[in-house]
Amino acid sequence: FPVTIGVIGTENQGPVTGGVEITSKSLGTQSSGTLTVDLPDRSLQHYTNNGAHTLDVSSLTGSAIVDVTNGASAGAITFGAGITIVYGQPLLTTVNGDDFRLVFVKGNAGTSVTVLPLQ
């Protein structure tokens, strides 16, 4: 069963124990322009690539996993200026139905994204 946990801005309260279920946040379908991911908004997010677009991150530090599914009109994904380094970018395709997992980490030294093909 899902557990809802409320967090109050108090530090050093110890680890979360037991099972926790996270529902992936839908970012919808992106077919042009720029999609800006808010990393601390949710640790698991997803969207459909249905056209060439830029993918960037907000100014807030954090980490998130973003799953991308290519739609029928999938286009090239370009990473924005907010991303310092990309590992595995050539692995992104525009083949309908291909899936990718993007692992974003943003800290004081910059932002990295790792591209993992899921097919």
Secondary structure, DSSP 8 states (H G I E B T S, - for coil): --------S-S------S------EEEEEE-SSEEEE-GGG-SEEEEEE-S-EEEEE-SS-EEEEEEEEE-TT---EEE-TT--EEESGGG----TT-EEEEEEEEETTEEEEEEEE--
